[in-house]
Amino acid sequence: MNNTLARAAAVAAAALGLTLTVATPALASADKCKGDAFASCVAVNGSKLHVNSIKSRVALYAKTCRYGHSQVLINGKHYADSNGGKDKDYCSKSIFGAEVTTGTWNVNRNYAKGTKICSKFWWNNGSTKPGSVNGYTSFGTACATVG
């Protein structure tokens, strides 16, 4: 009798687990950074394949500022720039560092599964080192994948 009861409980638990797994939708929401500090970050808010909004951020060390702008790319194509593409100071006021929002876009549309939504912070530091572009240094590209 104990084996029958245990088997019935296991079947019920497995069925419940399967029901919960099937009922959980694939989410469009994600929050990613490319590195810990002096890094580009992106947050995508939505559900299933629908994206409500995109938020770009820059991760900064304690009480530091960086002058620049974020660029949002969807599947590698330009979508938007923070502050209309104009550079400005983004600052961490915390002694622990912070992720500072550089821009938010209300998207309110569906995307195909696998769509990559990325953000790249461009620091305007006048650099001419390899990898810099017209005086800008990238803090990397952070991406979230829809679906």
Backbone as JSON, one array per atom type, in Angstrom:
{
  "sequence": "MNNTLARAAAVAAAALGLTLTVATPALASADKCKGDAFASCVAVNGSKLHVNSIKSRVALYAKTCRYGHSQVLINGKHYADSNGGKDKDYCSKSIFGAEVTTGTWNVNRNYAKGTKICSKFWWNNGSTKPGSVNGYTSFGTACATVG",
  "N": [[0.82, -1.18, 0.0], [1.96, 1.24, 0.77], [3.83, 1.57, -1.31], [2.11, 1.91, -3.49], [0.78, 4.27, -2.76], [2.99, 6.02, -2.62], [3.83, 5.89, -5.3], [1.57, 7.0, -6.58], [1.62, 9.59, -5.49], [4.04, 10.48, -6.57], [3.43, 10.45, -9.31], [1.4, 12.37, -9.34], [2.83, 14.63, -8.47], [4.68, 14.85, -10.55], [2.92, 15.38, -12.68], [1.84, 17.81, -11.83], [4.17, 19.36, -11.84], [4.72, 19.29, -14.61], [2.48, 20.62, -15.56], [2.89, 23.17, -14.42], [5.28, 23.86, -15.68], [4.56, 23.94, -18.39], [2.68, 25.99, -18.31], [4.17, 28.26, -17.79], [5.15, 31.14, -19.36], [7.4, 32.0, -22.06], [9.59, 34.6, -21.45], [10.01, 38.02, -22.42], [11.41, 39.7, -20.91], [14.49, 40.83, -19.6], [17.69, 41.44, -18.06], [20.78, 42.63, -18.45], [24.35, 42.99, -18.16], [27.51, 43.95, -19.54], [30.09, 43.05, -18.15], [31.37, 44.28, -14.93], [31.95, 46.92, -13.88], [32.29, 50.13, -15.42], [30.8, 49.4, -17.65], [28.5, 48.45, -20.25], [24.94, 48.22, -20.09], [21.75, 46.58, -20.47], [18.23, 46.56, -20.23], [15.33, 44.76, -20.77], [11.89, 44.94, -20.91], [9.0, 43.02, -20.79], [6.67, 40.49, -21.99], [6.45, 37.1, -23.03], [6.77, 37.31, -26.45], [6.43, 39.95, -26.65], [7.61, 43.24, -26.33], [7.71, 45.73, -24.0], [9.3, 47.9, -23.11], [12.62, 49.32, -23.44], [15.59, 49.73, -21.68], [18.56, 51.49, -21.37], [21.7, 51.38, -19.7], [24.6, 52.45, -17.81], [27.23, 50.95, -16.1], [28.96, 52.06, -13.35], [31.94, 52.79, -11.42], [32.37, 53.57, -7.89], [31.29, 56.79, -7.13], [31.97, 58.06, -9.63], [32.09, 59.63, -12.87], [31.1, 59.49, -16.29], [31.39, 60.78, -19.5], [29.34, 60.68, -22.22], [27.33, 58.6, -24.38], [24.61, 56.24, -24.8], [23.95, 53.62, -27.13], [21.37, 51.96, -28.74], [20.81, 48.82, -30.18], [19.06, 46.73, -32.41], [19.02, 43.51, -33.37], [21.55, 44.07, -34.42], [21.17, 46.41, -35.83], [20.95, 49.96, -35.85], [18.88, 51.46, -33.43], [18.24, 53.47, -31.51], [19.56, 56.38, -29.73], [20.78, 57.41, -26.57], [19.74, 60.43, -24.98], [19.25, 61.69, -27.39], [21.5, 61.22, -28.9], [23.34, 63.03, -28.1], [26.14, 63.75, -26.12], [26.5, 63.44, -22.57], [27.13, 63.92, -19.04], [27.15, 61.06, -17.06], [26.66, 59.91, -13.88], [27.76, 58.11, -10.98], [26.57, 58.26, -7.82], [26.83, 56.81, -5.6], [28.77, 55.24, -3.01], [29.29, 52.67, -3.48], [29.25, 52.25, -6.15], [27.25, 52.21, -9.18], [24.51, 51.39, -11.4], [23.67, 53.43, -13.89], [20.92, 54.91, -15.4], [20.73, 55.59, -18.81], [18.97, 55.94, -20.86], [15.5, 55.43, -21.8], [13.15, 53.67, -23.66], [9.9, 53.45, -24.85], [8.56, 50.77, -26.34], [6.56, 48.84, -27.05], [5.73, 46.57, -28.77], [5.69, 43.49, -30.71], [8.32, 41.1, -31.14], [10.26, 38.86, -33.13], [11.04, 35.54, -32.01], [14.23, 35.13, -30.6], [15.25, 37.57, -31.34], [17.78, 39.98, -30.93], [18.4, 42.41, -28.56], [20.32, 45.11, -27.88], [22.66, 47.13, -25.99], [25.07, 49.69, -26.03], [27.51, 51.52, -24.42], [29.1, 54.52, -25.16], [31.98, 56.09, -24.36], [33.07, 59.32, -24.32], [36.13, 60.13, -24.55], [38.2, 61.15, -25.99], [40.06, 59.39, -27.0], [42.61, 57.88, -29.01], [43.45, 55.37, -29.24], [43.85, 51.94, -30.38], [40.8, 50.39, -31.29], [39.22, 52.42, -30.4], [36.78, 54.84, -31.53], [36.59, 57.64, -33.39], [37.38, 59.2, -31.13], [35.92, 58.03, -29.12], [35.43, 55.47, -26.66], [34.27, 52.22, -26.33], [32.23, 50.67, -23.87], [31.7, 48.04, -24.15], [29.25, 45.64, -25.37], [26.09, 44.94, -24.29], [23.66, 42.43, -24.37], [20.29, 41.26, -24.73], [18.14, 38.53, -25.35], [15.16, 38.06, -27.06], [12.45, 35.99, -26.16]],
  "CA": [[0.0, 0.0, 0.0], [2.85, 2.4, 0.8], [4.38, 1.73, -2.65], [1.05, 2.45, -4.34], [0.59, 5.66, -2.35], [4.19, 6.75, -3.04], [3.79, 5.99, -6.76], [0.5, 7.95, -6.91], [2.12, 10.92, -5.12], [5.08, 10.83, -7.55], [2.75, 10.75, -10.57], [0.71, 13.65, -9.15], [3.86, 15.68, -8.42], [5.21, 15.02, -11.91], [1.87, 16.03, -13.48], [1.78, 19.21, -11.39], [5.38, 20.0, -12.37], [4.55, 19.44, -16.05], [1.47, 21.67, -15.73], [3.52, 24.45, -14.1], [6.27, 24.13, -16.7], [3.88, 24.3, -19.63], [1.95, 27.24, -18.11], [5.09, 29.37, -17.66], [5.47, 31.66, -20.69], [8.75, 32.5, -22.33], [9.53, 36.03, -21.16], [10.85, 38.94, -23.16], [12.13, 40.51, -19.93], [15.87, 40.44, -19.28], [18.52, 42.52, -17.54], [22.15, 42.15, -18.68], [25.49, 43.92, -18.23], [28.73, 43.41, -20.13], [31.12, 43.38, -17.17], [30.91, 44.74, -13.62], [32.0, 48.38, -13.79], [32.59, 50.71, -16.72], [30.17, 48.4, -18.51], [27.2, 48.73, -20.85], [23.87, 47.37, -19.58], [20.46, 46.71, -21.14], [17.09, 45.89, -19.6], [14.18, 44.65, -21.67], [10.7, 44.61, -20.14], [7.9, 42.52, -21.61], [6.3, 39.11, -21.73], [6.46, 36.28, -24.24], [7.54, 37.96, -27.51], [6.07, 41.37, -26.64], [8.52, 44.11, -25.6], [7.1, 46.98, -23.57], [10.28, 48.98, -23.07], [14.06, 49.03, -23.41], [16.31, 50.7, -20.86], [20.02, 51.37, -21.43], [22.37, 51.87, -18.49], [26.05, 52.3, -17.75], [27.68, 50.58, -14.77], [30.1, 52.91, -12.99], [32.55, 52.63, -10.11], [31.93, 54.5, -6.86], [31.44, 58.24, -7.28], [32.65, 58.43, -10.87], [31.25, 60.08, -13.97], [31.61, 59.27, -17.64], [30.75, 61.65, -20.48], [29.11, 59.91, -23.43], [25.94, 58.25, -24.67], [24.34, 54.84, -25.11], [23.38, 53.32, -28.43], [20.58, 50.72, -28.7], [20.81, 48.09, -31.44], [18.17, 45.58, -32.47], [19.6, 42.61, -34.37], [22.72, 44.72, -35.0], [20.83, 47.66, -36.53], [20.73, 51.1, -34.97], [17.49, 51.73, -33.06], [18.12, 54.77, -30.83], [20.68, 56.86, -28.92], [20.36, 58.15, -25.38], [19.85, 61.89, -25.05], [19.23, 62.1, -28.79], [22.84, 61.08, -29.45], [24.22, 64.06, -27.54], [26.87, 63.3, -24.94], [26.29, 64.12, -21.3], [27.75, 63.24, -17.91], [26.38, 60.09, -16.3], [27.44, 59.82, -12.65], [27.4, 57.26, -9.85], [26.68, 59.03, -6.57], [26.98, 55.84, -4.52], [30.14, 54.81, -2.69], [29.4, 51.27, -3.92], [29.08, 52.2, -7.6], [25.84, 52.14, -9.54], [24.11, 51.32, -12.79], [22.98, 54.7, -14.13], [20.08, 54.87, -16.61], [21.1, 56.56, -19.84], [17.81, 56.17, -21.72], [14.4, 54.49, -21.77], [12.31, 53.78, -24.86], [8.66, 52.67, -24.84], [8.56, 50.09, -27.63], [5.2, 48.32, -27.18], [5.51, 45.78, -29.99], [6.17, 42.11, -30.7], [9.52, 40.79, -31.91], [10.43, 37.43, -33.39], [11.86, 34.82, -31.04], [15.65, 35.18, -30.94], [15.69, 38.95, -31.61], [18.78, 40.49, -29.98], [18.29, 43.82, -28.22], [21.63, 45.39, -27.26], [23.03, 48.5, -25.64], [26.51, 49.93, -26.0], [27.84, 52.86, -23.94], [30.27, 55.13, -25.8], [32.6, 57.09, -23.51], [33.78, 60.34, -25.09], [37.36, 60.43, -23.81], [39.22, 61.67, -26.91], [41.07, 58.35, -27.24], [43.03, 57.49, -30.37], [43.98, 54.01, -29.11], [43.15, 50.93, -31.2], [39.49, 50.04, -30.76], [38.41, 53.62, -30.21], [36.16, 55.33, -32.76], [36.4, 59.1, -33.36], [37.54, 59.73, -29.78], [35.05, 57.3, -28.2], [35.78, 54.12, -26.25], [33.08, 51.45, -25.99], [32.23, 49.87, -22.64], [31.22, 46.72, -24.51], [27.87, 45.55, -25.82], [25.26, 44.04, -23.49], [22.51, 42.01, -25.19], [19.25, 40.37, -24.23], [17.49, 37.85, -26.47], [13.71, 37.91, -26.89], [11.97, 34.61, -26.26]],
  "C": [[0.87, 1.26, 0.0], [3.46, 2.66, -0.57], [3.35, 2.34, -3.59], [0.82, 3.92, -4.04], [1.78, 6.52, -2.8], [4.2, 6.95, -4.55], [2.73, 7.0, -7.2], [0.94, 9.38, -6.61], [3.17, 11.38, -6.13], [4.45, 11.2, -8.88], [2.06, 12.11, -10.46], [1.71, 14.8, -9.14], [4.44, 15.93, -9.8], [4.2, 15.73, -12.8], [1.77, 17.5, -13.12], [2.99, 19.97, -11.92], [5.27, 20.25, -13.86], [3.55, 20.56, -16.34], [2.1, 23.03, -15.48], [4.55, 24.83, -15.17], [5.62, 24.6, -17.99], [3.21, 25.67, -19.5], [2.88, 28.44, -18.02], [5.48, 29.87, -19.04], [6.94, 32.01, -20.83], [8.69, 34.02, -22.19], [10.45, 36.84, -22.06], [11.7, 39.75, -22.2], [13.52, 39.95, -19.66], [16.63, 41.67, -18.81], [19.97, 42.04, -17.59], [23.16, 43.29, -18.64], [26.67, 43.2, -18.85], [29.88, 43.82, -19.22], [30.5, 43.9, -15.89], [30.87, 46.26, -13.51], [32.62, 48.91, -15.08], [32.1, 49.72, -17.77], [28.86, 48.93, -19.07], [26.19, 47.75, -20.28], [22.6, 47.61, -20.39], [19.41, 45.97, -20.31], [15.93, 45.92, -20.59], [13.0, 44.2, -20.82], [9.6, 44.16, -21.09], [7.52, 41.12, -21.21], [6.12, 38.39, -23.07], [7.32, 36.97, -25.3], [7.25, 39.46, -27.58], [7.07, 42.16, -25.78], [7.79, 45.41, -25.29], [8.09, 48.13, -23.66], [11.7, 48.43, -23.06], [14.7, 50.13, -22.59], [17.81, 50.45, -21.01], [20.6, 51.99, -20.17], [23.87, 51.74, -18.67], [26.41, 51.99, -16.3], [28.97, 51.35, -14.47], [30.64, 52.55, -11.62], [32.03, 53.71, -9.16], [32.29, 55.94, -7.2], [32.28, 58.64, -8.49], [31.62, 58.9, -11.89], [31.91, 59.71, -15.28], [30.73, 60.08, -18.59], [30.58, 60.85, -21.77], [27.64, 59.67, -23.66], [25.84, 56.75, -24.94], [23.68, 54.73, -26.48], [22.63, 51.99, -28.28], [20.55, 50.13, -30.11], [19.82, 46.94, -31.35], [18.6, 44.74, -33.67], [20.73, 43.3, -35.14], [22.45, 46.01, -35.73], [20.51, 48.75, -35.53], [19.24, 51.31, -34.72], [17.36, 53.13, -32.46], [19.42, 55.1, -30.1], [20.12, 57.58, -27.7], [20.6, 59.64, -25.59], [19.92, 62.39, -26.49], [20.6, 62.02, -29.45], [23.82, 62.13, -28.95], [24.86, 63.52, -26.27], [26.46, 64.1, -23.72], [27.0, 63.33, -20.22], [26.75, 62.31, -17.25], [27.23, 59.76, -15.08], [26.86, 58.82, -11.66], [27.62, 58.08, -8.59], [26.94, 58.12, -5.37], [28.44, 55.5, -4.27], [30.36, 53.36, -3.11], [29.36, 51.13, -5.44], [27.6, 52.06, -7.92], [25.68, 51.9, -11.04], [23.21, 52.54, -13.04], [22.21, 54.6, -15.45], [20.5, 55.97, -17.57], [19.93, 56.86, -20.78], [16.77, 55.08, -21.56], [13.51, 54.74, -22.98], [11.09, 52.88, -24.68], [8.48, 52.09, -26.24], [7.16, 49.59, -27.97], [4.94, 47.61, -28.5], [6.06, 44.36, -29.81], [7.43, 42.0, -31.56], [9.57, 39.28, -32.12], [11.31, 36.81, -32.3], [13.3, 34.85, -31.52], [16.15, 36.57, -31.28], [16.65, 39.4, -30.53], [18.6, 41.99, -29.81], [19.53, 44.16, -27.38], [21.78, 46.87, -26.93], [24.55, 48.59, -25.55], [26.74, 51.36, -25.51], [29.13, 53.32, -24.59], [30.77, 56.27, -24.92], [33.4, 58.04, -24.39], [35.0, 60.79, -24.29], [38.49, 60.92, -24.71], [40.28, 60.65, -27.29], [41.35, 58.15, -28.73], [43.63, 56.08, -30.36], [43.23, 53.07, -30.04], [41.85, 50.51, -30.51], [38.61, 51.23, -30.49], [37.89, 54.09, -31.57], [35.91, 56.83, -32.6], [36.45, 59.68, -31.95], [36.66, 59.06, -28.74], [35.61, 55.92, -27.91], [34.5, 53.42, -25.81], [33.27, 50.72, -24.67], [31.69, 48.47, -22.9], [29.75, 46.76, -24.9], [27.14, 44.51, -24.97], [24.01, 43.71, -24.29], [21.56, 41.13, -24.41], [18.55, 39.79, -25.46], [16.01, 37.64, -26.16], [13.33, 36.44, -27.05], [12.84, 33.69, -25.51]]
}
